[in-house]
């Protein structure tokens, strides 16, 4: 069976099974082409609310599927590959942060969206990479415990100097392993290229950027810019997507190592098997967990995120 033939079967099956397919931007193009929506994790969970489909397949990682379920509790949500986790989301648990809160009782907990549903239950507010600065500024609290990503936390701290931040040593291992020397080498190899980077990268990498933002922000910036060459400082799938969407421009990966193996584990066949009822994992969450975890997302929305 060819890729196109399998895609046609998926398109037919999702109609027959009343299923909406969500694909994170880090998914491969063959998966994104059959998805109803592609984008960042929070945006996808919101998009699912706008559909009437009873079933949702999340092509991404576990915390993303949890968030889809949290915002769409009445729908059947399936994670396309049960092995797809997120190292950053799994670095900290509720018990650990509860202990940290005991040491800093007057600090409000701000949780990056890349966290488990359980960890979100202890957060005061949730943020995305694109809304973190805005939300932290809008919060009335002056002391903030930012979890789990120290790099995103540092980025926000530098832009919200009027508040006190407590950061913990967590983060995305894929983004965090990229170093300044790789940036210098990439800029030397492509001197005309603008450098677009995700704030999950280390500060010594981010400081060289022409633009810092979320995955969607990076893609939008590249689309709207008059520049013709770009170095992309986030998951290498974005390089592929941008090359396909903008053939008149050139896109270069910052590093061959900017690959999220948890994202790459999902295949087009996984999506097909989910639709046949022979694969994936349904996300089951208690009403109590959903009610408690979704509060920090509601607060984010209240603050304009």
GUKEFI-350676 format. One record per residue: residue in one letter; x, y, z of N, C-alpha, C in turn. Coordinates in steps of 0.2 Angstrom, whole numbers, plus 2048, in hexadecimal, padded with zeros to 3 digits. Layout:
BEGIN
SITE  r  npx  npy  npz  capx  capy  capz  cpx  cpy  cpz
SITE  A    X    Y    Z     X     Y     Z    X    Y    Z
...
% end
This chain:
BEGIN
SITE  r  npx  npy  npz  capx  capy  capz  cpx  cpy  cpz
SITE  X  804  7FA  800   800   800   800  804  806  800
SITE  X  803  80B  7FC   806   811   7FC  804  816  801
SITE  X  808  81B  802   806   820   807  7FF  823  805
SITE  X  7FF  825  7FF   7F8   828   7FD  7F2  824  7FE
SITE  X  7F3  81D  7FC   7EE   818   7FD  7EC  818  805
SITE  X  7F1  818  809   7EF   817   810  7EC  81E  812
SITE  X  7EE  823  810   7EB   82A   812  7E4  82A  810
SITE  X  7E2  827  80A   7DB   827   807  7D7  823  80C
SITE  X  7DA  81D  80E   7D6   819   813  7D5  81C  819
SITE  X  7D9  820  81C   7D9   824   822  7D3  829  821
SITE  X  7D3  82D  81C   7CE   832   81A  7C7  82F  81A
SITE  X  7C7  829  817   7C0   826   817  7BE  823  81D
SITE  X  7C3  820  821   7C1   81E   828  7BF  823  82D
SITE  X  7C2  829  82C   7C1   82E   832  7BA  831  830
SITE  X  7B7  830  82A   7B1   833   829  7AC  82D  82C
SITE  X  7AD  827  82A   7A9   821   82C  7A8  821  834
SITE  X  7AE  823  837   7AE   822   83F  7AD  828  843
SITE  X  7AB  82E  83F   7AA   834   842  7B0  836  846
SITE  X  7B6  836  843   7BC   838   847  7BF  83E  844
SITE  X  7C2  842  849   7C6   848   847  7CD  846  849
SITE  X  7D2  847  844   7D9   846   845  7DC  84C  846
SITE  X  7E0  84D  84C   7E4   852   84E  7EB  850  84D
SITE  X  7F0  854  84A   7F7   853   849  7FB  859  84B
SITE  X  7FF  857  850   804   85D   852  809  85E  84C
SITE  X  80B  864  84C   80F   866   847  816  862  846
SITE  X  818  85F  84B   81E   85B   84B  81D  854  848
SITE  X  816  853  846   815   84C   842  817  84D  83B
SITE  X  818  847  838   81B   847   831  816  849  82C
SITE  X  817  84C  826   812   84E   822  80D  849  820
SITE  X  80F  843  81F   80A   83E   81D  804  83E  822
SITE  X  805  83F  828   800   83F   82E  7FC  846  82E
SITE  X  800  84B  82D   7FD   852   82D  7F8  852  827
SITE  X  7FA  84F  822   7F5   850   81C  7EE  84D  81D
SITE  X  7EE  848  821   7E7   845   822  7E4  847  829
SITE  X  7E7  84C  82C   7E4   84F   832  7DF  854  831
SITE  X  7DA  855  835   7D5   85A   834  7D8  861  837
SITE  X  7DD  861  83C   7E0   866   83E  7E7  865  840
SITE  X  7EC  86A  83F   7F3   869   841  7F5  86F  845
SITE  X  7FA  86F  849   7FC   875   84D  7FF  873  853
SITE  X  7FF  878  858   802   877   85E  7FD  873  863
SITE  X  7FF  870  868   7FB   86C   86D  7F5  86F  86F
SITE  X  7F5  875  872   7F0   878   875  7EB  87A  870
SITE  X  7ED  87D  86A   7E9   87F   865  7E5  879  862
SITE  X  7E8  873  862   7E4   86D   85F  7DF  86B  864
SITE  X  7E0  86B  86B   7DB   86A   870  7D5  86E  86F
SITE  X  7D6  875  86D   7D1   879   86C  7CD  878  866
SITE  X  7D1  876  861   7CE   875   85A  7C9  86F  85B
SITE  X  7CB  86A  85F   7C6   864   860  7C0  866  862
SITE  X  7BF  86C  866   7B9   86E   869  7B4  871  864
SITE  X  7B7  873  85E   7B3   876   859  7B0  870  854
SITE  X  7B2  86A  855   7AF   865   851  7AA  861  854
SITE  X  7A5  85E  850   7A0   85A   852  7A2  853  853
SITE  X  7A8  851  851   7AA   84A   851  7AA  847  858
SITE  X  7A7  841  859   7A7   83E   85F  7AE  83B  861
SITE  X  7B2  83A  85C   7B9   836   85D  7BE  83B  85B
SITE  X  7C4  83B  85F   7CA   83F   85D  7D0  83B  85E
SITE  X  7D4  83B  858   7DB   838   859  7E0  83D  859
SITE  X  7E4  83D  85F   7E9   841   860  7F0  83F  85D
SITE  X  7F3  841  858   7F9   83F   855  7FE  844  858
SITE  X  801  842  85E   806   846   862  808  842  868
SITE  X  809  845  86D   80B   841   873  806  841  879
SITE  X  807  83E  87E   801   83C   883  7FE  843  886
SITE  X  803  847  888   800   84D   88C  7FB  851  887
SITE  X  7FC  851  880   7F8   854   87C  7F1  851  87B
SITE  X  7F1  84A  87B   7EB   846   87B  7E7  848  882
SITE  X  7EB  848  887   7E7   84A   88E  7E4  850  88D
SITE  X  7E7  855  88A   7E4   85C   88A  7DE  85C  885
SITE  X  7DF  858  880   7D9   858   87C  7D3  855  87F
SITE  X  7D4  850  883   7CF   84D   888  7CC  852  88D
SITE  X  7D1  856  890   7CF   85A   895  7CA  860  892
SITE  X  7CB  862  88C   7C7   867   889  7C1  864  885
SITE  X  7C1  85D  884   7BC   85A   881  7BA  854  884
SITE  X  7B8  854  88B   7B6   84E   88F  7B1  84A  88C
SITE  X  7AC  84D  888   7A7   849   885  7A9  844  87F
SITE  X  7AF  846  87D   7B1   842   877  7B6  83C  878
SITE  X  7B6  837  874   7BB   832   875  7C2  834  871
SITE  X  7C7  834  875   7CD   837   873  7D2  831  873
SITE  X  7D6  830  86E   7DB   82B   86D  7E1  82E  86B
SITE  X  7E6  82B  86F   7ED   82D   86D  7F0  828  868
SITE  X  7F2  82A  862   7F3   826   85D  7F9  821  85E
SITE  X  7FE  822  862   803   81E   864  804  81E  86C
SITE  X  802  819  86F   802   819   877  809  81A  879
SITE  X  80F  819  875   815   81A   878  818  821  877
SITE  X  814  825  874   816   82C   873  815  830  879
SITE  X  81A  831  87D   81A   835   883  81E  83C  882
SITE  X  81F  83F  887   823   846   887  828  846  88D
SITE  X  82E  845  88C   833   845   892  832  84B  896
SITE  X  831  851  893   830   857   897  82A  857  89C
SITE  X  824  854  899   81E   854   89D  81F  84F  8A2
SITE  X  823  84A  8A1   824   844   8A6  829  846  8AB
SITE  X  82D  84B  8AB   832   84D   8AF  830  84E  8B7
SITE  X  82A  851  8B7   828   853   8BE  821  851  8BF
SITE  X  820  84F  8C5   819   84D   8C7  816  851  8CC
SITE  X  80F  850  8CE   80C   854   8D3  80F  854  8D9
SITE  X  811  84E  8DC   814   84E   8E2  81B  852  8E3
SITE  X  81F  852  8DE   825   856   8DE  823  85E  8DE
SITE  X  81F  860  8DA   81D   867   8DA  819  869  8E1
SITE  X  816  864  8E4   812   866   8EA  818  867  8EF
SITE  X  81D  863  8EF   823   864   8F4  826  86B  8F3
SITE  X  827  86D  8EC   82A   873   8EB  826  879  8ED
SITE  X  81F  878  8EC   81A   87D   8EF  81B  87E  8F6
SITE  X  81C  879  8FA   81D   87A   901  823  87E  903
SITE  X  828  87E  8FF   82E   883   900  82C  88A  8FD
SITE  X  828  88A  8F8   826   891   8F5  81F  892  8F5
SITE  X  81C  892  8FB   814   893   8FC  811  899  8F9
SITE  X  815  89E  8F8   812   8A4   8F5  813  8A5  8EE
SITE  X  816  8A0  8EA   817   8A0   8E3  811  89C  8E0
SITE  X  80F  8A0  8DA   80A   89D   8D6  80D  898  8D1
SITE  X  80A  892  8D0   80D   88D   8CB  80A  88F  8C4
SITE  X  80F  890  8C0   80D   890   8B9  810  88A  8B5
SITE  X  80C  887  8B2   80D   880   8AF  80D  881  8A7
SITE  X  813  880  8A4   813   87F   89D  80E  87A  89A
SITE  X  80B  87B  895   806   876   892  809  86F  891
SITE  X  810  86F  891   813   868   890  814  865  897
SITE  X  80E  863  89A   80E   860   8A0  808  85B  8A0
SITE  X  809  856  8A5   803   851   8A5  7FD  855  8A8
SITE  X  7F7  851  8A7   7F1   854   8AA  7F2  854  8B2
SITE  X  7F5  84F  8B5   7F6   84F   8BC  7FA  855  8BF
SITE  X  7FF  856  8BB   803   85C   8BD  7FF  863  8BD
SITE  X  7FB  863  8B8   7F7   869   8B7  7F2  86A  8BC
SITE  X  7F0  865  8C0   7EC   866   8C6  7EF  86A  8CB
SITE  X  7F5  86B  8CC   7F8   86F   8D1  7FA  876  8CF
SITE  X  7F9  877  8C8   7FB   87D   8C5  7F6  883  8C6
SITE  X  7F8  889  8C7   7F3   88E   8C7  7F1  891  8C0
SITE  X  7F6  890  8BC   7F4   892   8B5  7F9  88E  8B0
SITE  X  7F6  88D  8AA   7FA   88A   8A5  7FC  88F  8A0
SITE  X  801  88D  89C   804   892   897  806  88E  891
SITE  X  806  891  88B   809   88E   885  80F  892  884
SITE  X  814  890  87F   81A   894   87E  818  89A  87B
SITE  X  813  89B  878   811   8A1   875  80E  8A6  879
SITE  X  80A  8A3  87F   807   8A8   883  80A  8A9  88A
SITE  X  810  8A5  88B   813   8A5   892  815  8AC  895
SITE  X  818  8B0  890   81A   8B7   892  813  8BB  894
SITE  X  80E  8BB  890   808   8BF   891  805  8BD  897
SITE  X  804  8B6  898   801   8B4   89E  804  8B6  8A5
SITE  X  80B  8B5  8A5   80E   8B6   8AB  80E  8BE  8AC
SITE  X  80E  8C2  8A7   80D   8C9   8A8  806  8CB  8AB
SITE  X  801  8C7  8A9   7FA   8C8   8AB  7F8  8C6  8B1
SITE  X  7FC  8C1  8B4   7FA   8BE   8BA  7FB  8C3  8C0
SITE  X  7F7  8C4  8C5   7F8   8C8   8CA  7FE  8C6  8CF
SITE  X  7FF  8C0  8CF   804   8BD   8D4  80B  8C0  8D1
SITE  X  80F  8C2  8D6   816   8C4   8D5  81C  8BF  8D5
SITE  X  81A  8B9  8D8   81F   8B4   8D9  81C  8AE  8D5
SITE  X  820  8AB  8D1   81E   8A6   8CC  823  8A0  8CC
SITE  X  820  89A  8CD   824   894   8CD  822  891  8C6
SITE  X  827  891  8C1   826   88F   8BA  828  888  8B9
SITE  X  823  884  8B7   825   87D   8B6  823  87B  8AF
SITE  X  826  875  8AB   82C   872   8AE  832  875  8AA
SITE  X  831  879  8A5   837   87A   8A0  83B  880  8A2
SITE  X  841  87F  8A4   846   885   8A7  847  88A  8A1
SITE  X  848  887  89B   84A   88B   896  844  890  894
SITE  X  83E  88E  893   838   892   892  837  897  898
SITE  X  838  894  89E   838   898   8A4  83D  89E  8A4
SITE  X  843  89C  8A2   848   8A2   8A2  846  8A7  89C
SITE  X  843  8A5  897   841   8A9   892  83C  8AE  894
SITE  X  837  8AB  898   832   8AF   89B  834  8B4  8A0
SITE  X  838  8B1  8A4   83B   8B5   8AA  83F  8BB  8A7
SITE  X  842  8BB  8A2   846   8C0   89F  841  8C6  89D
SITE  X  83B  8C4  89B   837   8C8   898  831  8CB  89C
SITE  X  832  8C8  8A2   82D   8CA   8A8  831  8CC  8AE
SITE  X  836  8D1  8AE   83A   8D2   8B3  837  8D5  8B9
SITE  X  831  8D7  8B9   82D   8DA   8BF  82B  8D4  8C4
SITE  X  82C  8CE  8C2   82A   8C9   8C6  82F  8C4  8C8
SITE  X  82E  8C0  8CD   833   8BC   8D0  832  8B5  8CD
SITE  X  837  8B1  8CA   835   8AB   8C8  83A  8A5  8CB
SITE  X  837  8A0  8CD   83A   89A   8CF  83A  895  8CA
SITE  X  840  892  8C7   840   88E   8C2  843  887  8C4
SITE  X  841  882  8C1   843   87B   8C3  847  878  8BD
SITE  X  84B  873  8BE   84F   871   8B8  84C  86B  8B4
SITE  X  847  86E  8B0   843   869   8AC  844  86C  8A5
SITE  X  841  868  8A0   841   86B   899  841  866  894
SITE  X  841  868  88E   840   863   888  847  861  886
SITE  X  849  85B  887   850   858   885  852  859  87E
SITE  X  84D  859  87A   84F   85A   873  851  861  871
SITE  X  84D  866  874   84F   86D   873  855  86F  877
SITE  X  855  86C  87D   85B   86E   882  862  86C  880
SITE  X  862  867  87C   869   864   87A  86C  868  875
SITE  X  869  86D  871   86B   871   86C  870  877  870
SITE  X  876  878  86D   87A   87D   870  87C  882  86C
SITE  X  87F  887  86F   881   88D   86B  885  88C  865
SITE  X  88A  888  866   88F   886   860  88B  884  85A
SITE  X  886  880  85B   882   87E   855  87E  884  852
SITE  X  87C  889  856   879   88F   853  87E  893  84F
SITE  X  884  894  852   889   897   84E  88B  894  848
SITE  X  88C  88D  848   88E   889   842  888  88A  83C
SITE  X  882  88A  83F   87C   88A   83A  87C  891  837
SITE  X  87D  896  83B   87D   89D   838  883  89E  833
SITE  X  888  89B  835   88E   89C   830  88D  898  82A
SITE  X  88A  892  82A   888   88F   824  883  892  820
SITE  X  87E  896  823   879   899   820  878  8A0  822
SITE  X  87D  8A4  820   87E   8AB   822  878  8B0  821
SITE  X  874  8AE  81B   86E   8B2   81A  867  8B0  81D
SITE  X  868  8AB  821   862   8A8   824  860  8AB  82B
SITE  X  85A  8AC  82C   857   8AE   832  857  8A8  837
SITE  X  858  8A9  83D   858   8A4   842  852  8A4  846
SITE  X  84D  89F  845   847   89F   849  847  899  84E
SITE  X  846  89A  854   847   896   859  841  895  85E
SITE  X  840  88F  861   83B   88E   866  83E  890  86D
SITE  X  83A  893  872   83D   895   878  83F  88F  87D
SITE  X  83D  889  87B   83F   883   87F  847  882  87E
SITE  X  84A  885  879   851   885   879  855  889  87E
SITE  X  85B  887  87F   85F   88A   884  860  892  883
SITE  X  861  896  888   862   89D   887  868  89F  882
SITE  X  86D  89B  883   873   89D   87E  871  89B  877
SITE  X  86C  897  876   86A   896   86F  865  89C  86D
SITE  X  860  89D  871   85B   8A2   870  85D  8A9  86F
SITE  X  863  8AB  872   865   8B1   871  868  8B3  86A
SITE  X  869  8AE  866   86B   8AF   85F  865  8B0  85A
SITE  X  85F  8AF  85D   859   8AF   859  857  8B5  856
SITE  X  854  8B5  850   851   8BA   84C  849  8BA  84E
SITE  X  847  8B4  850   840   8B4   853  840  8AE  857
SITE  X  83C  8AF  85D   83B   8AA   862  834  8A9  863
SITE  X  831  8A3  862   82A   8A1   863  828  89A  863
SITE  X  822  899  863   81F   892   863  820  88F  85C
SITE  X  81F  889  85C   81F   885   855  81B  889  850
SITE  X  815  88A  852   810   88E   84D  813  895  84C
SITE  X  816  898  851   819   89F   850  81E  89F  84B
SITE  X  823  89A  84B   828   899   847  826  898  840
SITE  X  821  894  83F   81E   893   838  81B  899  835
SITE  X  817  89C  839   814   8A2   837  819  8A8  835
SITE  X  81E  8A8  839   823   8AE   838  827  8AC  831
SITE  X  829  8A6  830   82C   8A4   82A  828  8A5  824
SITE  X  821  8A4  825   81C   8A5   81F  81C  8AC  81D
SITE  X  81C  8B1  822   81A   8B8   821  821  8BC  820
SITE  X  826  8B9  822   82D   8BD   821  82F  8BD  819
SITE  X  832  8C3  818   834   8C4   811  83B  8C1  810
SITE  X  83E  8BE  815   844   8BB   815  843  8B4  811
SITE  X  849  8B2  80E   848   8AC   80A  84C  8A6  80D
SITE  X  84F  8A7  812   853   8A1   816  852  8A1  81D
SITE  X  851  89B  820   850   89B   827  853  895  82A
SITE  X  856  896  830   858   890   834  853  88F  83A
SITE  X  851  889  83A   84B   887   83E  84E  884  845
SITE  X  84D  887  84B   84F   884   851  849  881  855
SITE  X  846  87C  852   841   878   855  841  871  852
SITE  X  83C  86D  853   83C   866   851  83D  866  849
SITE  X  841  862  846   842   862   83F  83C  861  83B
SITE  X  837  85E  83D   831   85D   839  82F  864  836
SITE  X  830  869  83A   82E   870   838  832  872  832
SITE  X  838  870  831   83C   872   82B  838  86E  825
SITE  X  836  868  826   833   865   820  82C  868  81F
SITE  X  828  86A  824   822   86D   822  823  874  81F
SITE  X  828  878  821   829   87E   81E  82B  87D  817
SITE  X  830  879  816   832   877   80F  82D  876  80A
SITE  X  828  872  80C   822   870   808  81D  876  807
SITE  X  81C  87A  80C   818   880   80B  81B  886  808
SITE  X  821  886  808   824   88C   805  82A  88A  801
SITE  X  829  887  7FB   82F   885   7F7  833  88A  7F4
SITE  X  831  891  7F5   835   896   7F2  83A  899  7F8
SITE  X  83A  896  7FE   83E   897   803  842  891  805
SITE  X  848  893  809   84C   88D   80B  84C  88D  812
SITE  X  84C  887  815   84B   885   81C  851  880  81E
SITE  X  854  882  823   85A   87E   826  859  87C  82D
SITE  X  85A  875  82E   85A   873   835  860  876  839
SITE  X  85E  878  83F   864   87A   844  868  875  845
SITE  X  865  86F  846   869   869   848  866  863  846
SITE  X  86A  85E  844   867   857   842  864  854  848
SITE  X  866  856  84E   863   853   854  85D  856  857
SITE  X  85A  85B  854   854   85E   856  84E  859  854
SITE  X  84E  853  857   848   84E   855  845  84C  85B
SITE  X  83F  84C  85B   83B   849   861  839  842  85F
SITE  X  83C  83D  862   83B   836   861  834  834  863
SITE  X  831  837  868   82A   836   86A  825  838  865
SITE  X  827  83D  862   822   840   85C  823  83B  856
SITE  X  829  839  855   82A   835   84F  828  82E  84F
SITE  X  826  82C  855   824   825   856  81D  824  853
SITE  X  819  829  852   812   828   84F  813  828  847
SITE  X  810  823  844   810   822   83D  809  822  83A
SITE  X  809  823  834   802   823   830  7FE  81D  831
SITE  X  802  817  832   7FE   811   833  7FB  811  83A
SITE  X  7FE  814  83F   7FB   815   846  7F5  818  845
SITE  X  7F4  81D  841   7EE   821   840  7E9  81C  83D
SITE  X  7EB  819  838   7E6   814   835  7E4  80F  83A
SITE  X  7E8  80C  83E   7E6   807   843  7E1  80A  848
SITE  X  7E2  810  84A   7DE   813   84F  7D7  813  84C
SITE  X  7D6  815  846   7D0   816   842  7CC  80F  842
SITE  X  7D0  80A  841   7CD   803   841  7CC  800  847
SITE  X  7CE  804  84D   7CD   801   854  7D2  7FC  856
SITE  X  7D7  7FC  852   7DD   7F7   854  7E3  7FA  856
SITE  X  7E3  800  858   7E9   804   85B  7E7  80A  85F
SITE  X  7ED  80D  861   7EC   813   865  7EA  811  86D
SITE  X  7E9  816  870   7E6   816   877  7E1  81B  879
SITE  X  7DC  819  87B   7D7   81E   87D  7D9  821  884
SITE  X  7D8  828  884   7DA   82C   88A  7D4  82C  88F
SITE  X  7D5  829  894   7D0   828   89A  7D2  82D  89F
SITE  X  7CE  831  8A1   7CF   836   8A7  7C9  837  8AB
SITE  X  7C9  837  8B1   7C4   838   8B6  7C1  83F  8B5
SITE  X  7BB  840  8B7   7B8   846   8B7  7BB  84B  8BC
SITE  X  7BD  848  8C1   7C1   84C   8C7  7C8  84E  8C4
SITE  X  7CB  84A  8C1   7D2   84C   8BE  7D1  851  8B9
SITE  X  7CC  850  8B4   7CB   855   8AF  7C9  85C  8B2
SITE  X  7C5  85C  8B7   7C2   862   8BA  7C8  866  8BD
SITE  X  7CC  862  8C1   7D2   865   8C4  7D7  868  8BF
SITE  X  7D9  864  8BA   7DE   866   8B6  7DC  86B  8B1
SITE  X  7D6  86C  8AF   7D4   871   8AA  7D4  878  8AD
SITE  X  7D4  878  8B4   7D3   87F   8B7  7D9  884  8B5
SITE  X  7DF  881  8B4   7E5   885   8B3  7E4  888  8AB
SITE  X  7E1  884  8A7   7E0   886   8A0  7DB  88B  8A0
SITE  X  7D6  88A  8A4   7D0   890   8A4  7D3  896  8A7
SITE  X  7D8  896  8AB   7DB   89C   8AE  7E0  89F  8A8
SITE  X  7E3  89B  8A4   7E7   89D   89F  7E2  8A1  89A
SITE  X  7DD  89E  898   7D8   8A2   894  7D6  8A8  897
SITE  X  7D4  8A8  89D   7D2   8AE   8A1  7D7  8B4  8A0
SITE  X  7DE  8B2  8A0   7E3   8B7   8A0  7E5  8B9  899
SITE  X  7E1  8B6  894   7E2   8B8   88D  7E6  8B4  889
SITE  X  7E8  8AE  88C   7EC   8A9   888  7E8  8A5  883
% end
